[in-house]
Amino acid sequence: MKIYPAPMEGVTGYVFRQVYREMFGGVDGYFTPFLTPAEKRVLRGKERREIDPEFNPVDMTVPQILTDDPDKFLKMCLLLTDLGYTEVNLNAGCPSQTVTGKNRGSGMLKDPAALDRFFDRLFTEKEHYPEEPVRSLRISVKTRLGMEDPEEFRGILPIYNRYPLCEVIIHPRVKKEFYNGTPHMDAFEEAFYNSLHPVCYNGDIWTLEDYERLTERFPTLDRIMIGRGLVADPSLVRRIRGGDPMTIPEYREFSDRLLDGYIESMQNETNAMMRMKEAWLYMGRQFDVTERELKKIYKAKNKAEYLIAREGVLAAGLK
């Protein structure tokens, strides 16, 4: 089974990936949060660090691109191949209104004809691109089932099938659901057995039991992507592969190393604290504490207050 951590904007950036890789590993690759190309734009600062080989193992990292413009997509591909990358991923799944309102992310799915034109132009121009590394670059797509109704995917999957994608990562929800409700597993089943490309499942794998139910239903499924569940329990992949569950000392070390990494990268303790609070929105689910106790972490005004609140949560123990 291939297992990938899901790219989560603001959560699984390069600092998270570095700490996770050093402490746990066990995954088959990493996807970056999306990069948005623009005309005459050079990536700097945080975006540059997300793809900088100094912070990312190029052979295990897949940059994700957010755009509905084939020319901008290919320009970003040129920048990425210059850094040594051999695969990129198109984000056709982000449900945020600020993204979909510009026909990007899952907004690309509202007009299947336009989606078809995007891929037709992309692969036609890629085939004749002057730089050979771009011509041989592998392209995958991360997608939802549609905008309003999962049945929309019956008109979307044939488009994906027409083009030489290396992988289709399916989050079986539609745009309007964001991350609410239950994934549409019947729609995923139909897509899984009708896709001409390798299919990766993404969505609501929080526990080892979730994984076991998924693989029992789809015994030939050979790749999954885990997002929020992996942030909540960084040992989840280890457990799937037969290892031990997360321990309190590991949570302490993991959160300490994350905070130190954020402070170093941001040079701003307040911003680093905000990033940690996002992580605890998920990690906090694992502990036998009340919402009031967790809120002490979210309300912490500085590192000292945060550490006191964090220790209170750790002392309560795991569920």
Secondary structure, 3 states (H helix, E strand, C coil): CEEEECCCCCCCCHHHHHHHHHHCCCCCCEECCCECCCCCCCCCHHHHHHHCCCCCCHHHEECEECCCCHHHHHHHHHHHHHCCCCEEEEEECCCCHHHHCCCCHHHHHHCHHHHHHHHHHHHHHHHCCCCHHHHCCEEEEEECCCCCCHHHHHHHHHHHHHCCCCEEEECCCCHHHCCCCCCCHHHHHHHHHHCCCCEEEECCCCCHHHHHHHHHHCCCCCEEEECHHHHHCCCHHHHHCCCCCCCHHHHHHHHHHHHHHHHHHHCCHHHHHHHHHHHHHHHHHHECCCHHHHHHHHCCCCHHHHHHHHHHHHHHCEC
